[in-house]
Amino acid sequence: MRNKFGKWFFILHLIFGLYFVNFAFGYFALPEFFLDVEKWIFLIGGILILLGGFHHLRTSKRRNKKDY
């Protein structure tokens, strides 16, 4: 179960990451629909970045405990 959730979580991170990169550099023209929901995309993207940071912090603590 956790493995399936991890794959979906990665795909979600990938989609929002690509959206943010495209937003900054403008590689592709986005449909009007994305402009309408842009605030929600930024909200979800920000939450995913925070969750990723907490996950990294949690896993780095585990690795540091094994070193001692």
TORLUMRO-88120 format. One record per residue: x, y, z of N, C-alpha, C in turn; residue in three letters; residue number from 1. Coordinates in Angstrom, 2 decimals. Layout:
REC,X,Y,Z,X,Y,Z,X,Y,Z,ala,NUM
...
END
This chain:
REC,0.83,-1.20,0.00,0.00,0.00,0.00,0.87,1.25,0.00,met,1
REC,1.91,1.25,0.81,2.76,2.43,0.89,3.50,2.67,-0.42,arg,2
REC,3.89,1.59,-1.09,4.61,1.73,-2.34,3.73,2.39,-3.41,asn,3
REC,2.46,2.02,-3.48,1.54,2.64,-4.44,1.35,4.12,-4.13,lys,4
REC,1.22,4.45,-2.85,1.05,5.85,-2.47,2.31,6.64,-2.82,phe,5
REC,3.45,6.04,-2.62,4.71,6.71,-2.93,4.84,7.03,-4.41,gly,6
REC,4.39,6.11,-5.26,4.45,6.35,-6.70,3.52,7.50,-7.10,lys,7
REC,2.32,7.52,-6.55,1.38,8.61,-6.85,1.89,9.94,-6.32,trp,8
REC,2.49,9.90,-5.15,3.04,11.12,-4.55,4.16,11.66,-5.43,phe,9
REC,5.00,10.76,-5.96,6.07,11.19,-6.86,5.51,11.80,-8.14,phe,10
REC,4.49,11.18,-8.71,3.88,11.70,-9.94,3.28,13.07,-9.69,ile,11
REC,2.64,13.25,-8.54,2.07,14.54,-8.20,3.16,15.60,-8.06,leu,12
REC,4.26,15.25,-7.40,5.40,16.17,-7.30,5.94,16.50,-8.69,his,13
REC,6.05,15.51,-9.53,6.59,15.71,-10.87,5.72,16.67,-11.68,leu,14
REC,4.41,16.49,-11.63,3.50,17.36,-12.38,3.61,18.80,-11.91,ile,15
REC,3.58,19.01,-10.61,3.64,20.38,-10.11,5.03,20.98,-10.30,phe,16
REC,6.06,20.17,-10.20,7.41,20.66,-10.47,7.56,21.12,-11.90,gly,17
REC,7.06,20.33,-12.84,7.12,20.72,-14.24,6.29,21.98,-14.51,leu,18
REC,5.17,22.10,-13.82,4.36,23.31,-13.99,5.13,24.54,-13.52,tyr,19
REC,5.81,24.43,-12.37,6.56,25.58,-11.84,7.73,25.93,-12.76,phe,20
REC,8.41,24.93,-13.30,9.51,25.20,-14.23,8.97,25.86,-15.50,val,21
REC,7.86,25.38,-16.01,7.27,25.98,-17.20,6.77,27.39,-16.90,asn,22
REC,6.27,27.60,-15.71,5.78,28.93,-15.35,6.94,29.94,-15.33,phe,23
REC,8.09,29.51,-14.83,9.23,30.41,-14.73,9.85,30.70,-16.10,ala,24
REC,9.99,29.70,-16.94,10.70,29.87,-18.20,9.78,29.97,-19.41,phe,25
REC,8.55,29.52,-19.30,7.58,29.64,-20.38,7.89,28.81,-21.60,gly,26
REC,8.25,27.54,-21.42,8.54,26.65,-22.54,7.29,26.37,-23.38,tyr,27
REC,6.18,26.12,-22.72,4.95,25.75,-23.43,3.85,26.73,-23.09,phe,28
REC,3.00,27.01,-24.07,1.82,27.85,-23.84,0.77,26.98,-23.15,ala,29
REC,0.27,27.46,-22.03,-0.72,26.70,-21.26,-2.13,27.13,-21.66,leu,30
REC,-3.08,26.20,-21.62,-4.47,26.56,-21.92,-5.03,27.54,-20.89,pro,31
REC,-6.11,28.18,-21.26,-6.76,29.18,-20.39,-7.22,28.56,-19.08,glu,32
REC,-7.53,27.28,-19.08,-8.00,26.60,-17.88,-6.98,26.71,-16.75,phe,33
REC,-5.70,26.57,-17.06,-4.66,26.63,-16.04,-4.55,28.02,-15.43,phe,34
REC,-4.86,29.04,-16.21,-4.82,30.39,-15.68,-5.95,30.63,-14.69,leu,35
REC,-7.06,29.93,-14.88,-8.20,30.07,-13.98,-7.94,29.42,-12.63,asp,36
REC,-7.20,28.33,-12.61,-6.95,27.59,-11.36,-5.52,27.77,-10.86,val,37
REC,-4.87,28.83,-11.30,-3.46,29.05,-10.97,-3.24,29.18,-9.46,glu,38
REC,-4.13,29.84,-8.76,-3.99,29.99,-7.31,-4.01,28.64,-6.61,lys,39
REC,-4.87,27.75,-7.07,-4.95,26.41,-6.47,-3.71,25.60,-6.77,trp,40
REC,-3.18,25.77,-7.97,-1.96,25.05,-8.34,-0.81,25.50,-7.46,ile,41
REC,-0.69,26.79,-7.23,0.38,27.28,-6.36,0.18,26.83,-4.92,phe,42
REC,-1.06,26.78,-4.46,-1.33,26.31,-3.10,-0.92,24.85,-2.94,leu,43
REC,-1.35,24.00,-3.85,-1.02,22.58,-3.77,0.48,22.38,-3.96,ile,44
REC,1.09,23.12,-4.87,2.54,23.02,-5.07,3.31,23.44,-3.83,gly,45
REC,2.87,24.48,-3.16,3.53,24.91,-1.93,3.40,23.88,-0.83,gly,46
REC,2.23,23.28,-0.72,2.03,22.22,0.28,2.94,21.03,-0.01,ile,47
REC,3.05,20.64,-1.29,3.93,19.53,-1.65,5.39,19.85,-1.35,leu,48
REC,5.81,21.08,-1.57,7.18,21.46,-1.25,7.41,21.36,0.25,ile,49
REC,6.45,21.83,1.05,6.59,21.72,2.51,6.63,20.26,2.97,leu,50
REC,5.75,19.44,2.42,5.76,18.02,2.78,7.07,17.35,2.38,leu,51
REC,7.59,17.70,1.22,8.88,17.16,0.80,10.00,17.58,1.72,gly,52
REC,9.97,18.82,2.20,10.98,19.29,3.14,10.90,18.55,4.46,gly,53
REC,9.69,18.35,4.97,9.54,17.61,6.23,9.97,16.15,6.06,phe,54
REC,9.66,15.58,4.91,10.08,14.20,4.66,11.61,14.10,4.62,his,55
REC,12.24,15.05,3.98,13.70,15.06,3.92,14.30,15.23,5.31,his,56
REC,13.71,16.10,6.11,14.19,16.31,7.47,14.05,15.03,8.29,leu,57
REC,12.94,14.35,8.14,12.70,13.11,8.89,13.66,12.00,8.47,arg,58
REC,13.89,11.86,7.18,14.79,10.80,6.72,16.24,11.13,7.04,thr,59
REC,16.61,12.40,7.05,17.99,12.75,7.39,18.26,12.49,8.87,ser,60
REC,17.26,12.63,9.73,17.45,12.31,11.15,17.68,10.82,11.32,lys,61
REC,16.98,10.00,10.55,17.16,8.55,10.64,18.56,8.16,10.20,arg,62
REC,19.06,8.77,9.13,20.40,8.45,8.65,21.46,8.87,9.64,arg,63
REC,21.27,10.00,10.30,22.25,10.49,11.26,22.30,9.60,12.50,asn,64
REC,21.18,9.01,12.90,21.17,8.13,14.07,21.94,6.85,13.77,lys,65
REC,21.91,6.37,12.54,22.61,5.14,12.20,24.13,5.35,12.21,lys,66
REC,24.58,6.59,11.99,26.01,6.86,11.96,26.65,6.74,13.34,asp,67
REC,25.89,6.95,14.42,26.46,6.93,15.77,26.42,5.58,16.38,tyr,68
END
